[in-house]
């Protein structure tokens, strides 16, 4: 896998989105806010769906996770929020063809952009009794992959049967990620 090629590809989008240095900030906890990020990626505040995407994108840049708790974090305050499943949601994927092979690029609804690689691997986890696809985006923040986006990933990957187990081989340049799709444990 050529990290230089991936870095060059992602660098062209760097000016679009800047994440502040949240790991450097140690503000005091200031209480909880009536904010909820639903499993489908919708943001709700005080019982109403938020519709101003630029405001949602701004809040997403200061999302922070500690254990199972989620916060909006600034240099002067840390406010607790609720998250039903994963705080980020991938609704778009693209197949990239770079010099050393194919890669899958993922875009969250909040403008985060990553390429599936050894640091951003696809994983299947149970949510409400079903296996769902996820990938870690940044700072322990996971994104759930929308069903239609996951179907694209499957179509660009290779399915293989090994006995009673189905394995998905996801392209990562000159290597692959192997993912078991066996859900018998759930």
N, C-alpha and C positions, 0 to 999 in steps of 0.2 A: 504494500500500500504506500503510495507516494503522498506524504503529508504536505509536501510543497505544492502539489497540484491542487489539493483540497484547499489549502490556505489561500492560494492565488484566486481560486474560484470564489471563496467566501469574502475575500478582501474587497471585491467590487461592491459588496453590499454593506460594508462596515459603516459608512457614513449615514446609512439609513436608520441605524438603531444603536444606541449607546446604553449599556447597562452600567449604573454607578458602582463604585467599589463597596458594595454592601458588606463584604467580609471585613472591611476595615472599620466599620461603624459599630459602636457599642452603646446605643442610646438606651435610656430606661424604658421599661414596659409602661405604657400609658393606659392600658385597659383594652377592652374589646370594642369593635365596631360591628354594627348590624350589616355585615357584608358577607355574601355567599357566592362562591364560584361553583356552579352546578356541574354535574358530570358531563353535560353536553357542551361545556365551554362558556355558557352564559354567565354574566356577572349580574348579581342582584344586590341592591342597596335599600335597606329599610322596606323590604317586601316588594320593591319595584325593579323590573328589569332595566339595567343600564343600557342605553342605546348610543351614547356618544363614544364611538370607537377610539377616537384620539385620547379621551380620558381613560378608557379601559387600558389602552396600550401604555399610557404613562404609569398607571398603577401597576401594570405587569412588570415594569422595569424595576420596581422596588419590592417585588414579592420575595419573601424570605422564609425558609423552612428550618425549624429546629425540632428534631425528632418527628413527632406526628402533628406538631402545631405549625400554623402558617401565620405570617405577619406581613404588614406593609411596613417597611423599615426606611427611615430617613436618618440623617445625622443627629437629629434631636429627639426622635420618638419612634417607638415600636408599638404598633397597634395590631391586636389579634383579629383575624378573620376566619371564616369557616370555609372549608373546601370539601365537597361531597366525595370526590374521587381524586383526580389529578388536577393541579391548578392550571395547567396549560393544555391546549387542545390542538392537534395537528389535523388540519382540514385539506392540506395540499401537499402532494409529493411530486417530485420530478425525477426522471431518469437522466443522469448525467453521463456523458461519454467523455472521459479524459484519456490522456495518452496511455495510462496503464490499465484501462478497463472501465467498467460501468460502476457507478455509485448511485445511491438513492439519497436525494436531498429532501428534507422535511421542513415545512414552514408552518409555524403555529399561527393561530388566528390573531396573535399579538405581535407578529413580525419577527419572532425568533427564527433563525435559519441555521440548521445544522445538516451535516452529511453523516449518514450511518457509517460508523467506523468502529475501531476498537474502543474508543471512549464513549461512543453513542450507539450502544447496541440495542436492538429490538428485543423485547422480552414479553412474555405472555404471563398475565396475572389474573386471578379471579376477581371479579367485581359483580356483586349481586347474582352469584351462582353461575356466571359465564366467564370463560377466558376472554380477556381483552388485550389488545396490543398496546405497549407503552415504550417510550424511550426517554432517557434522562437528557434534559436539554442543558441545564446549567445549575450550579450550586445546589445539588440535590433536588431540583425541581423537575418532576416528571411531566410528560405530556401523554395524554391518551390519543391514539391514532384513530381518526374517524373510520367507520366501516368502509366507506367508498375508497378512502385513501389506502387502507390496508389491502383492499382488493387489487389496487394498482401495484403495490409492493409484491403481492403474490404473483401477479401476471409477469412481473419482471424477474422473478426468482424461479428457482427450479424446485419442484416438489418431488420428493423421492420417498418410496415406501421401503421400510426396513422391518420386515416381519409384520407385526401389528401396529407399528409406529410410523406416522407420517412426519417427514423432516422437510423443512423449508430451507433451501440454500440461497441466502441473500447475497447479491454481488457487492463486493467491497474492493473494487480495483482488481488487483491480481490475486485476491483472496476472497473467501466467502465467510459469512456467519452462518452457522448451522443452528436452526431453531426447531425444537420438538413441538409439534402441534398436538401431541397426545393429551387429551383432557380427561382421561379415565380417573385421575385422582380427584377430580372436582365433581 
